[in-house]
Amino acid sequence: MHPEENRGSCRSLTDPVVTLAVFFVFLELLETYRLCVWSGLSGREWYGAAMGLALYALLLGGLAWVLWLALQKVAGGRVPSSTGMPLCVAMAGLAVWIVLRIHRKEAPTLEDVLVVLALTGIILAVLLIPRLGMVSRRAVCAVIGLALVGGIAMLDASSRVYLLDPERPRMCMLASVAWTLGAACVGMLVWRGRTRILTAVLRWGFAALVVLSPLGWACVSTNLGRAPGGAEALRAPERPDKPNIILLVVDTLRADYCPARGGSCSTPALESLAQKGVLFEQCYALAPWTPPSMSGMFASAYPPGLAAGPTRKPWRDEARSYSLRPQDKSLAELLVSDGRKTCALVGNPVVSEMTSLFHGFETRADSPATVKRPSGYLRCLPLLASTLSAHIPSLKITSYNDTTIDLTRWAVAYLRSRKNAPFFLWVHYLDPHAPYDPPAAYRTMNGPWPSFAANLDDEKWFEDGDHGLPLGDFDARNRPYVRSLYEGEVRYVDDSIGRIAAELRRLGLEDNTFVCVTSDHGEEFWEHGGWGHGQTLYDELIHVPLILAGPGLSHRTVEERVSAIDLMPTLAELAGVAPAESWLGASLAPLARGEVTAPSPKPCYARATSYRVRAEPLEMVISGQYKLVRGVNTGSDEFYNIPQDPGETRNLAAEEPQRVSQLAELLDRWRAVNPPDFKTFFGGSPIESNREEALQQLRAVGYL
């Protein structure tokens, strides 16, 4: 081939190849952004999209060049490059799309037809529009490429605007496709200009408009108060002095892992909140695992316990029934009636299935946990990633879905949308719940596995320990590494809480917002022979952090013992609404404000241990400095002096029969008025989630 012809062929090849490469990246991002759960791309993932562009360009260019050489050989060199090259690029694009989709087992879909039509339309535009004398082939490719880049910008912008909208995937796709088509049509007219200077100004202005307008729309919408559901929230609040409430529940967070309680894990955000507000040093959860703890917290009631037996069947039948009772009024319902907007952002799938907890929440989003997704550079290239991994399994790089970053980004977006209206925001972080898989920046040790999650057997009753699951032959030498992964997740969540606090300050909401941080239960790391939670009522599982910060609260440390049953009445008083009649707890607001310095001490109770208690369910009372844990069926007692034995290693039941009797009497009285069985608790009509879905979510986080 003559050098001049070769250069012409290269020019005829390069422009359509780059255009189609941008088109394929556009398809990849469409696939990525329309996931049911989405919180945006990181800088690394955008870099992955750029790498994908280069890869597609090389793939399309190489394949098109091979097809061009074959065509020239067959046609004897009589096909001009101006026609043959675009056709070869089109065939290469079609071949790439077939390869991307051929490993699927289902039949071709309407989406496949639309992509083929779009490929055909692009090539026809490249071939025909220059022949009509409107614009050059290079200009056609430039306009289409620019429109696709604008479509990507609109995709990202609309995703930010509709971040918490249930229709976000559809809205984003429609907005992006419509913007791309409109930009392409208008661009062809702009590029027809004949006056050199004026045309250059129009072209550059149009390019900036196509790419930057969506980003400006997103910035204006999210910062001026566009509600996630699409409604505007620009009006001033009905009562300017009505405070906002933010409840941050950090799943599985032990109190003693925070420096505020003497722990070694760095948590500067929690420390900052504690320095500005009130730290309750002795807060106790209502149960050592999530469903009973959260249902009891939200209902301000003591949850029922699970039936004991030689198999899991009774436990399985009851575990899915934890919920609010028909007579229970939620805090969200009270605050909605008081004129506040409400939002729930949840990362724990078990909580997501407890539908009664969401009564009163107008906006809700759930981030699926324990689901593995493509990670790193390939996260925004799902089509390419699935194709490569289908043929080369070693290239399949996945990680557990990062619920923490999802919830944090959603929370920040919600704060921006609600900054001119009072709100109640509940964020339930799954981390540091297992599987322990913190980002690399939060890891301090190397170990035998990248993440840690128990492999729980669903077919048999565990009988390898009195207290929980020691994980069989688990090597004790790896325990420090497991703890380090847990600590990494604690630091990660703390950093995320810091981002929410920083956004409150940036929006000027800090002085009118109460922030409450707590947990539903702790985690055992072999202190009593087991790992995980649900199996005991020792402090590592039921002693949880509680921090309150907000207007009128100054730095204070409360040493008195408090219970999670008091949390909803406390938030209700801080919000200025009357508590629900069904709530059993008492407000801690006077104690937090320092209005009551020496409240009358009251016992703390807990129950609802999970299936991992092999012998029988447990119940507990703490009064003064003593703690009694009793087996429900046998009446066996464990009795501890907490100040003298904080690790609960010495059972004093045989040495202190009189004190055991006193606490046992308290426990009996409490049990008489707080029914331990589900039928009595719910009055014969528990509110149940879908059974199979509930069981599936319980399995997902290791409860089954």
C-alpha positions, 0 to 999 in steps of 0.5 A: 500500500502506498504511504499516502494511502496508508495514512488515509487508511489510518485516518479513516480508521482512527476516528470511527474507532475512537468514537465506537470505543467511547460508545462501548464505555458509555454502555459499560457505565450505563450498565454500572449506573443502573444497578439497583444500589448505587452511590457513585464511582471513586477516582480509581474507578473513573481511571478504570473507565479511562483504561477501558476506553484505551482497551476498547480502542485497541481491540476495535482498531486491531480487529477492524484493521485485520478485517480491512486487510482481509477485505482488501485482499478479497476485493483486490484493493478496489474498496476505498478506505473512506467506505471500507474502513467504517464498515470494518469498524462497524463489523468489529464493533458488532463482533465485540458486542457479540463476544460481550454477550455470548457467554450469557445463557439467556436469549438475546434481549431488546437491549441487544437489538437497541445496541446493534441499531445504535452501532448501525446508526453511528456507522451510517452517520459516519458514512452518509452525512459527509456525502451530503456535504453537511460536515466532514467525517472527522467532524461527525465522529467528533460530534458523536464522541462529544455527545457520548461524553456528554451522555456520560456526564449526564449519567453521573449528574442524574445519578447524583440528583436522583440518588435516593429515588426508587426510580433512579436507574430508569431516570438516569438511563432516560436522561443520559440517552436523551441528552446524548441524542439531543447533543448529537443532533444539535452538534451537527448543526453547530458544526455546519458553520462557515465562518471560521472564528464564529464557528470555533467559538460556537463549537467550543461553547457547545462542547462546554455546554454539553459536558458541563451543564449536567454537572452544574445541574447536579451541583445546583440541585443537590446543594439547593435542596432537591429532595431525593424523591424528586420533590423540591425542599426549598421552602423554609421549615415551619418552625425554625427552632425544630431540631434535626435528629440523626441516629447512627447505629454501628452494628456489632461495635463493642464499647471497649474498642473505642478510645472513649472507653479505654480501647486502643482502636483509633476513632477520632470522629467518635472522640470528637462527638464525645468531646462536644456532647455526652458520653454514656459509659455504661450503656447496655443493649437489650439483646446480643444480636440484631433482630431482638436488639433493634426491635426492642430499641425501636419499640422501647420494649423488652423483646421476647426470647427464642425457644430452646430445643435440640434442633434449630426449627423453633429458633428458625420459626421465631427468628423471622418474627422480631418486629414492632407490635401493632400497638407500637408507635415508632419515633419516625411516625411521631416525627412525621406527624410533627412535620419532619422529613424522615429517611432510613439508610440501612446496610444490614439485610436482616434489618432490611427485612424487619419491615415494621421498623420502617414505619414512618420513614418517607425515604428508604435505601438499602445497601445489600451486604455480603454480596460480592461484586467486581472491584477495583478498576473493573467495577465500572466495566461490568460487561468486560469484567464478566466476559473476561472472568467467564473465560479466564476465572483467575481474572474474576476480582470481587470483594464484598459490597461496600455498604459503608461507602454507600450509606455515607454517600447517601447520607451526605446527599440526603443532608444536602437535600434537606438542609432547609427542612427539619429531618430525622435520619437513621443510618444503620452501618453493617460494618464492623459486622462480619465478614471483616473486609476493611479497605486496604488503608485501614488494615494494620496486619497481613494474614492468611485471608483477605477477609474473615467470615464464619462458615456456619453450617445450617444443617446441624446444631453446634455442640462444640462449645458452651458459648458459641462457635469456636470455629472448629480447628481455627488456629489461635495464632490467627486471632490477632489478625481477625481482631485487626480486621475488625479494628480496621472496619471500626476505623473505616466506619469512624471515618465515615461518621466523620464525613457526615459530621463534616457535612453537617458543619459545612451546611451549617446544620451542626448547631441545630442537629442532635447526633446519636451514635450507638450499636445494637450489640458487640462482638466476642473474640474468644474471651469466653471460648467463642467468636461472634455474637448472639451466644452469651450475655457477657459485656463484650456482647451487650455493653455498647457505646452511646454518644449524644451531641447537639444543641444544649449538650456540653461535654459530659461523661455519664457513669450511671448505667443506662439501657437501650430501651431508653433511647427512643424516649430520649430522642423524642424529648430532644426532638420536642415530641411526646413519647409514645404511650407504649414505650417502656423506657424513660428519657435520658435527656435530663441526665444528658443536659445535667439537669439530674446529676444523681438519678435513682439507679435502675436495673438493666435487663437483657435476653434473646440469646440466639441459637448459638447458645447450645443448651438454653436461652439466657436472661440477665439483670445488672443491679448495682455492681452485680450481674446475674445471668440465668438459664431460662430452662434449668435456672442455672446461675452465673453471678459476677462482681463487675467492678472487681471482675470486668472480664467476667471470669469468676462465677460467684454464684456459689459464694454469694447466694443471698445476692444471687437470690436478690437479683433472681427476684428482680429477674423474676418480677421483670419476667412476669411483666415482660413476656419471654415468649413470642405468642404472649408478646405479640398477643397472638399476632406477630407482624412477620416479614416474608418467610423465605426472604427473611430466612435468606437474609438471616443466612447472609449475615451468618445467623443461619 
